[in-house]
Amino acid sequence: MANKMMIVLVALMVVVAVNVVDGQKVCNISRTEFDACLPAMTDPDPALPSQECCENIHNANLPCMCSYKDSYLATTILSVDTKLAMELPPKCGLVLPSPC
Ligand SMILES: *[C@@H]1O[C@H](CO)[C@@H](O)[C@H](O)[C@H]1NC(C)=O
């Protein structure tokens, strides 16, 4: 029973992950675009986001990112630490929507 559930979940995640890798965007930001931000999202002691990273964050849909901040899926599929990801917009001079 539990195993079947797991398989369905994994299959779903693979489908979504493939879509993301295929160039689809989550909150108007693609995995590739997030790559530019990886040094700034690495714990401990994340670097300051690069200009390229900030440009990508500027294009991102921030309210959407807010809704993903506690998302296990975002963490898994984008392999992004959402807690660190949410620290990026302020570092790029952007204001997060409130409440976020
Ligand atoms: C989405 O990102 C592209 C650049 O990657 C940008 O030109 C566009 O304005 C963005 N769309 C929204 C709704 O922010």
The ligand as an ORCA input file, in Angstrom:
! r2SCAN-3c Opt
* xyz 0 1
  C       9.415     36.488    -17.288
  O      10.810     36.495    -17.579
  C      11.137     37.106    -18.813
  C      12.650     37.006    -18.997
  O      13.121     35.750    -18.659
  C      10.689     38.564    -18.808
  O      10.984     39.166    -20.050
  C       9.217     38.655    -18.517
  O       8.851     40.002    -18.380
  C       8.880     37.906    -17.245
  N       7.423     37.878    -17.052
  C       6.861     38.314    -15.939
  C       5.373     38.146    -15.843
  O       7.495     38.821    -15.014
*
